[in-house]
């Protein structure tokens, strides 16, 4: 399983169709939203939102803006 932590302001323009439960599977924690997803859900989410993983961060492919973090559990 993968722990996905996204910035709240980044979530406004993202698609969550690949994650079971969609946006409602995320819970607030501080200034971030957190969910635990499978490897398949994670891969689909990255592809749908044009994100790349770099070390433990999630960045937009085009401009390199950081939208969140992830860790493998």
N, C-alpha and C positions, 0 to 999 in steps of 0.2 A: 504494500500500500504506500501511497505517496501523500504526504501532508502538504497541501497547497495553501499558501498564504498570499492573498492579493490585497493591494491598496484599495480602499473603498472608492476613491475617485476614479480609479482605473476600471472598476467593474461596470460603470455606466455604459460604456461602449462595447462590452464584450458579449460573446455568444456562449451560452451554456448548454446547448442541445446535446453535447456529447457526455455530459456529466449526469449520472442518474440522480434525479431530484432537482436538477438545474440549479438556479441561483438560490433556491431555498435550502439547499444542502450546506450552505456556508453560514457560519455563526460568527458574530462580531467578537473581537478580542482586541481591545485598545483601538488603534486606528486602522486595523486590518480585519479582513474577513478570512476565515479558515475553514477548510474542508479536507476530508481524507478521501482520496479517489484511487481507483485502480490504475494500473499502467496503461491499459487501453483507453480509459476515460481521459487520462492525462495527455496521451499522445493526440487524441482527437481534439481536445481542448486547445492544445498548442497549434495544431494545424488550422482549426477554425478561426483562431484569433491572430494568426500570422506571428506567433511568438517563437522565440528560440530560447533554449536553456543554455546558460553559461555559468559553469560551476554550480552554484545553488540559487542563481537568480533567473528570473524570467524577463526577457527583453523583447521589445518590438523589433522585428527583423529590419525594417526600413531605417529607423532613426536611433535605435539602441536605447530608448527610454526604458527604465526599469519599472515593471508593473507589479512585481512580487517576488516571492521566494518559494522554494520547495525543499523538502527533505524526504529521503526514502526511509520508511519505517520497517 
